[in-house]
Amino acid sequence: MSSILTNTSAMIALQTMKGINTNLEKVQSEISTGKDVATARDNAAVWAISKVMESDVEAFQGISDSLALGSSTVGVARQAAETVTDLLTEIKGKIVSAQGENVDRVKIQADIDALTGQIGSVVSAAQFNGLNLVNGSTTSIDVLASLDRDGATTSASSITVTSQDLSFGTYTANDVFSTSGAATVSANSDTFVMSLDNGGGSDEITIQDGATAWAAGDKISMMIGDQTVSYTVSASDVDSGANTIADLVAVGLKGAIDELGIDGLTVDYDSANAGTLVFTNDGTSDLSVSGQFTNTGAGGLGALSQIDVTTNTTDALTRIESMLQTSVDAAAAFGSVQTRIDIQADFVGQLTDTLKTGIGSMVDADMEEASARLQALQTQQQLGIQALSIANQAPQSILSLFR
């Protein structure tokens, strides 16, 4: 049936043209934006996921900056600790030289003082962006390391960098060591040295309440052979009324020494005499034992100011060994945490790239496919125009019926 009121063929051709033009508009949008999902209208679920991931990518780029800053800050501190270690090694060499009888200890002491001043300069200058991790001005810092997502909830995690105090501070000698054995106690009684050779023997040292009251942070260090143990007085120790601080320090040191498991060495705590430790060597090992007190305000290298080879070379050697170990431990700690920060930085960089790839796989347009579809739709559009033209001419044929 033909009708001049209703042209069904034209309507079908017109609807087909609208569909082709809609698809053509979408393909042209993909080509111009490079995205298959450019707006929430295109695919609401995928668009929402991509936007959350894009926000995480932006956050991780900020975390990368934080890790770079943290690595640089720790790197400066590590370099300072390594330099201090080298300078302390030089000082140790000069102290060893001063052990001889026919040496000019005054000149050696002058060299030591110069090296000590250089250490102070290194510690003071070891700052990055105003933050110094070796001068005792800060306890620790947190380096932003990651963004942890659990569904819709996010939280930040950090890498804690503990500072290492290599400052001089103000050293106050405290009469904390005394002995009735063969141990050599320094003049101000804050260091001692004993020797337990491989022939066996025993010696004792007594830790006592010094001329200056104990304070939280005061530290007793002992070197046994090439190993170091220490005990730091806590606030609870100071407040404790059940035992003297000397007893608490002695028991703490005994426990730390026992954990070393040194062959042939036993350390007994003499409960009848407050703070007394008895060292016994059965002859298995050739051991030297030395100890040093550092008060809480001294800083890690506070005892440098007490080194004087013109008066006591044995005391100087004991002090430098302890401080050398402090600087070595500081450099090792900084090196370890810097490695961790660098590993995390590499991981964050790779994670950011992976997230970007994931986002791209969801929203980016396949340009080869879009090109092929564009060619096909353009052809369909041309055919649709021809079909619509033919359909529009159909009513004209009805006129021939009335001629």
C-alpha positions, 0 to 999 in steps of 0.5 A: 500500500502506498500513502502520501501521508505516511512514508514508512521507508523514509522513517526507517531510513531516518532512524537508521541515519540517526543511529549511524550519526550517533555512533559516528559522533562517539567514534569521533569523540574517541579519536579526538579525546583518545578515550573510550570512557571520557565521561560518566555518561559513557560508562558510569561504573568504569568512569568512577573506578578510573577516577578513584585510581587517578586520584591514587596516582596523583597521591603516589606522585606526591609520595615519590617526592616525599621519599626523594626528600627523605632519601636525600635527608638521610643520605646527608646524615649517613655521609656525615656519620661516615665522615665522623667515623673516618675522623675518629679513626684518625684520632684513634691512630694518634691515641695509639701513637701516644701510648709510646714513651718517647713521643710528643704527646702535646703535639699529638693532643693538638692534632686530636683537638683539631680533628675534634673541631672538624668533627664538630663542623661536620656534625653542625653542617649535616643538614638538608632543608634545615633538618639535621639528624646527627646533632641531637636536635631531633629524635626521629622523623617520619617519611611518607612512604605509601597510601594504603587503600581498603575499599573506600578507606585510605590511610598513609604509612610512613618509614620512621627514621631515628636520629643518631646523636653525634653531637658533643653536648655538655659532658659532666664526669660522674664518679660511677666506677670503683674497684677493689680488683685489678681494673684500672679506673680513670681519675674521674671514675667514669671509665675503667679498663681491665684485662682478662688474658688467655691465662684466665683470671677474674676482676671486678668493677663496682657501679655506684651512685656518682657525685652527680645524681643519675638521670634518665638517659645516662648510659653505661657502655662496655666493650668486651673484646670487639663487642659492645653492650650498654644499659641506658637509665630509664625514668622508671629506674630513677623513680624506683625505690626498690633498688638502687640505680647502680643495682639496676644498671649492674643487672642490666649489663650482666643480662646483656653480656650473658646474651653475647655468649662469649666463650669462657667468660662468666659475669656474676652479680654480687648482690651483697655489694650493690652494683658489683660485677665479677668478671671471670675468664676460664682461659678460653679467650684473651679478652679486654674489658672496658667501660664508659659512662656518658651522661644524658646531656653529653651527646653521642660524642660528648666524651671527646672533650675528655680525651687528653693523651698528655695525662691519661692515654689508657682512658683516651683509648677506652673513650675513643673505642666507645665513640668509634662504635657509636659513629659506626652504628649511626652510619650503619643505621642511616645506611639501612634506612636509606636503602629501605627508602630507596627500595620503597621509592622504586616500588612506588614508581613501578606501582604508579606506572602499573596503575596508569596502565590499568587506568588506560586499559579501562578508559583509553580508546583502541585507536586501530578499532576506532579508525576502522569503525570510522571508515565503516560508519562514514560508508554507512552514512553515505548509504543512509543518505542515498536510502533516505533520498530514494525513500523521499522520492517514493511519493512522487511515483503516486502522481503517475497514477493520476495522469 
